[in-house]
Amino acid sequence: LQDYTAPNTARLRIILVPSRDSRRHSRRLQDEVEARLAPMTGVTHTFRDEGIGLSEILSTGDAPFTLGVISDDHLQAVEAAELLREAFADVEGLVDLQVDRVLGTPNLVVRLKRDEIVRSGLDPDAIARELRNRTAGVEATTFNEVDQRIDIAVRFEEAERKDLSATLSSPVDVGGGRTVTLGSFVTIKEERPVRELVRRNQRRMVTLTGDVRGRSITDVWDDALDAAEDLNLPKDIMLVQAGEREAMTKSFRDLGWAMLLAVLLVYMILAAQFESFLDPLLIAAVIPTGIAGALIAIAVTGNSINILSIIGAVALLGIAVNDAIVKVDTIRRLREEGHPGFEAVLEASALRFRPILMTSVTTVLAMLPMAIGLGSGEQLQ
């Protein structure tokens, strides 16, 4: 959570007892707190999970949904972010929306009408002191006690000091027996000071963050961007995808190049080992079958293609290629012993069936708890 220090904010951290159902208990607790906070008017809240699972280790630490609203005017960026937050409230699966607190607590700013004060024959500094003395008091004297100095101020009662309208109605002598109210020399406007400005490419940016539940992050982003297009924001407003979305795009690109390089290196090693350019291609023929099986499994289970699923796919392809190497090596050995091609394939399949099956089954069973979130494997997801 962002550390807000304003007096109207609070942060509560709840630590659950570790168990096999920690994730389910966390969701139940969030639902109960949500039910209690929802009826409270003017109260906004958000939840963040601080887990130790594999996804948290690989994540950037940002919220799953992070959208940057960039503009040259920070007030325009804040207004656009608020409009987007209201529009995203209808996006299914996008919860706990929050806009950066770029602006601080609202303040009443009093400015002097210097020209009016001078025309009345008064000193602007005297009017400023009069207004300050009526609201904050005036330091009358100082009490000194050994190593401590205590200022003694004289001021009105608290009720009078907090009544701004009464203070502005106070008479001010302008000479000639005439008096005017103090409020005629000042203007009052409610403003919100800037707390913090984040810049991206020298332009001011306001961040809109949220959590994703029950849907894939890709589907949520697609719906959110469609909702943003329907708002017809000003042309000088630019939206950028940040956080995990940006990191995921970069990771996919880097992982794609890494896999391409890995395939090339494996092919070169196998070609040197088997002294053939054809046998490595036969071994690589199992890769499309493995990828097809992985995509079918992802579609059946309702999951999405993410970093964790790609890591699992790499492990799967490693097993498939390893089994293919064992079988092709056996086929080559039988061919050297004089067996015909088709007979060598059948014989190698029979000889290496049990080792290949045992290797694959043991690896799959070892990864199964983490894959389905069974027992303590849920903490690794």
N, C-alpha and C positions, 0 to 999 in steps of 0.2 A: 504494500500500500504506500501511497505517497504520504510523506510525513507532513501533515498540516499542523501548524502550531497555533492557529486562531482559537480564541476561547469558545467558539461555537462548534468546534469539531472534537471528535474523540476517536480513539482507536482501541479496539479490544482484540486481544490475541488469545485464542483458545487452543490448547494442546490436548489432543485426544490420546487415550490409552492405546498403544499399538495393538492391533489385532488383525485377524484375517479379513474382517469386514470394515476396516477403517474408512474406506472410500464411501461405502454405503452409509455409515454413521455420519460422515461429514455432510453428505447430501441431505440426510434427514435433519440434521441440526440446522443447516442453512434454510431449509424449508420452514422449520419452526420459527426461526428468527425473522424470516421474511414475513410470515403471517402476523407477527407481533408489530413489526415496523411499518407494514403497508398502510394501516389506517391512520398513522400519525401524519398530519398535514405539515408540509414544509420540511420534512426530514428526508434526506437522501442518504443512501447507504450503498455499499458495495462489498463483495466478498472476494478474497484471494486465497487460493490454496498454496501452502508452503510445504510441498511434499518432497520426498527424497527418491522419487522414482526415476526411471531412465529418461522419461520425457523432460523432467525438470533438469536433469543433468545436461541434456543436450540443448535445452532451450536457451534463449538469450536473456531470460529474466523479465522481459516485457510481457504485457498482457497479450493473450492470443489474438485479440482484435485491436489494432492500433492504427488510427488514421490521422495523418497530419493535415491540418488546414492552414495553408500558407497565404499570407497577404502582406502588403506593405503597411496596412493600417491594422494594429492589433485589435482595436475595437471591432472592426469589420470581421476579423478572423474569429473573434469570440462569438459574435452574433451568428455567423455562419455555422460554427461548431454547435451552438445551441439549437439551431434549426435542424441540423443533421441528427442531433441526439433525439429530438422529438420524432423525426422521420424514422430513425432506426428502431424506435420502440416497437414498431409493428413487424420487425424482421424476426422470423421464427428462429429460435436458438441463440439469439444475441441478447445477453442479459448483463446487468451490472454496468450500464453505460455511465461514463464519467468524463467530464470535461476538465482539463487543467485549470487550476485556479490562478489564471493570469492576473485577474483583478482582485484586489484586496477587499476589506470590509468597507461598505459605503460610508462616506464622510460628508459632512456639511462644510463646504468651502465658502468663506466670507471674503469678498473682495471689496475694497474701498472705491468709491466714486470720487477719485482725486479731483477731477475738474469741478464737480459740484461742491466739494469741501472747500476748495480754494476760492470759488466764487462767493461762498458764504463767509469768507474771511477767517476760516479756521485752519488749524494745522492738521494734516492727515495723520501724523504720528500721534497727536493728542487724541484723535478719534479712535485710532487703533488701540491706544492704551486704555481708553475709557471702556471700549468693548471687552478687552481682555480682563480688566479689573472687575467688571460686572459678572463675568462668567467664571474666571479662575481666582479672583481675589488679588490683593496687593500685599507684597511683603512689607510688613511694618517695621520689624526689627529682627535681631538675631540673638539667640541665647547661647552663650558659650559655656561649655562645661568640660574642663580638662582637655581631652583630645576629641571632643565631639562638638559639632556646631549644628544648632537646630534653628531653622528658619521659622519665624512666627508670622503668619499671614492673617489678614483681616478680609473677610469675604461675607457675602450674603448667605442666608440659609440655603440648604441644598435644594429645596423646592423652588426658590426664586432663581437660583443659578441654572437650573435645568429648564426653566420656562423661557425659551428663546424668544417667543413672541412678546412676552412682557419686557424682556431686555431691549428688544428693538423698538418698543413703544416708549422707551425712556426719553424724556425731553432733553434737548441740547440747546443751550443759550447761544444764539447767533448775533447778539447785540441788538440795540435799538428796542429792547423790551420784547423781542420776538424769540420764540422757541420752535424748534422743529424736532421731529422724532429722530432717534438714532438710526432707525431703519431706512430713512430717506437718503443716507450717505453710503449705504452698502448694498451689495447684491449677494444673494445666497443661492447656491446651486449644489445639488447633491452629486458627488463624484466618487468614483472608485479608483483608488491609486493602483498603479501597476506593481504587482508583487515580483514577478519574474518573467523575463522574455527569453524564449528559445528561438534561435535563428537557424535557418537552413538555407544555404546558398545566399547569405546576406539578407534574407527576407524573414519576417516574423512568422512564427508557426505556433499554432495552438493544437494540442494533441487530444484526440477523442479515443478513449480506451474502453474495452468491454471484454466480457468472457463469453466463450462459446460452449453451449451445452446441447446435447441431443442431436446435433447435426455436424456434418463435416465443415471444417473451416473454409473450404473452397466454396461450398454452397452458400454459406453465410456471407462471404465476401461478394459473391455474385449478386445476391439479393440486396445487399447494402449499397453497392455501386449503382444498381438500377434505381433504388430509392433516391440516391443522391442526384442522379440525372433528372429525375422528375421535379426536383426543387428549382431548377433553372437558376443556380447561383450566379453571382456576377462573374464576368469574364476574368477579372484580375484575381479571383480566388482559385487556388490550385490545390488539388487533393493528392496526397502521396500515401502509398501503403508503406507502413513501417512495422517495427516489432517483429513478431514471429513470421508474419507473412513475407516481409522483406528478407529475413534470414532464411526462410524456407526456399524462396526463389533462388537465392544465391547458393544455398546448399545443394539444391537440385542441379544447378548448372555445374558447380564444381564436382559434384558426385558423378555426373554424366561424363565429364572429361576423365575423371579418375578411373571409372569403369572401362572407358574406351582404351586408356593406356594399359589397364590391367589385362584386358583381353588380348591386346597386342603382345605384351610381354609373355603371357601364358602360351600363346601360339608359338612364339619364337622358342621358348624353352621346350615345348613338346616336339616341335619340328626338329630341334637339335637332338632330343632324346630318342625319338623314333626314327630319325634320319629319313623323314618323309614329310612332304608338304600336304599329303592327303589325309593321313591318320589324324592330325589335329583337327581338321575340318569335320571328320566323322565324330570326334569327341564333342566338338562344339555343336553338333546337331541336336544334342539333348537340351541346349539352352532355350530355344523357342518353346519346347514342350514344358520345361520348368516354369518359364514366365507365364505361359498360358494357364498352367495349373494355379500359380499364385494369384493371377487376376481373377480367376473363377472363385477361388477361396475368399478373396477380398469382397467380391460382389455378393457371394452367398451370405457371408457374415455381416454385411452392411457396413463394413469399415471403409476407410479412404486410403488413398496412396499418400503416405507421409514418410518422414525420416525413419520411423521405426519399421514400417512395412518394407521399405527399401533395404534396411539392414537385414531383415528376415529373408528377403528375396536373394540377397547376396549370399547368405548362409545356405539357402536352398540350392542355389546354383553351384556353390562349392561342393556340396554333397553329390549333386548329380554329375558334375565333371569328374570328381574323384572316382565315383563308381564306373563311369565310362572309361576312364584311364585303365582301371583294373581289368575291365572286360576286353578292351582293345589290345592290351598287352598280352592277355591270354590267347586271344585269337591269333595274334602275330606268332606267338610261340608254337601254337598248334599248326599253323600254316608252314612254319619252318620244319616241323616234324613230318610233313608230307600229307596232312589232311586237306581234303578239298575245301573250297571256300565256304559253301553252305554248311557242310558238316562241321567245320571249325567253329562257325558261329553258334550252332546248336550245342556243340560240346562245351564251348566256353561259357555259354549261358547256364548249362547244367552245373559246371564246376564252380562258378562264381556266384551262383544264385544265393546260397546261404550267407557267405561273407557280405555281399552287397546288401542283402535284406537286413542282416543284423546291424550293420553300420548305419543304415538309414533309419531303422526303427528306433535304435537307441538314441540317436540324435534328435529325432522327432519327439520321442517321449520326454527327453530332457527339456526341450523347449516348450512343450505343451502347457505346463502350468503358467508360464509367462504369457503365452499366446492367448489363452482364454481367461486369464485373470483368476485362476483357481488357487485358493489358499493364499499363502504368502507371496505367490507370483503376482498378485494384484499390485503389490507395492512397486514392482519393477516396470509396470506399464507406464 
